[in-house]
Amino acid sequence: MLFPPHAFIIEHSFRVPGLGLLVLPTAPAPAWLATLVLHAAVPLVLHRPGQPPLPLPATLEELARPDQPAAYALLLDADPGGPLPTGAWLAFENS
């Protein structure tokens, strides 16, 4: 599958109870993640194979795991209707 050059290609996602769906990018993460301010709202569009694009808000979060460097992730403030399929990706709302 071909993705746009600035796409946030989703590697993993998991529900954070009471907060939303946390999504982690494939490596390497898109460079634009590092330009965002932590916890700031970001208007995104979720693209899933075989489904229409879904506009939704997200926030940039920093995820720290034991014995690993911190990584950026996006917290989706919406319920896209279950686990995200392979090939799902995110883009800025206006791109």
HELIX and SHEET records of a PDB file:
HELIX    1   1 ALA A   31  THR A   35  5                                   5    
SHEET    1   A 7 PHE A   8  VAL A  16  0                                        
SHEET    2   A 7 GLY A  20  PRO A  25 -1                                        
SHEET    3   A 7 ALA A  71  LEU A  76 -1                                        
SHEET    4   A 7 LEU A  54  LEU A  63 -1                                        
SHEET    5   A 7 ALA A  41  HIS A  47 -1                                        
SHEET    6   A 7 TRP A  89  PHE A  92 -1                                        
SHEET    7   A 7 PHE A   8  VAL A  16 -1                                        
END                                                                             
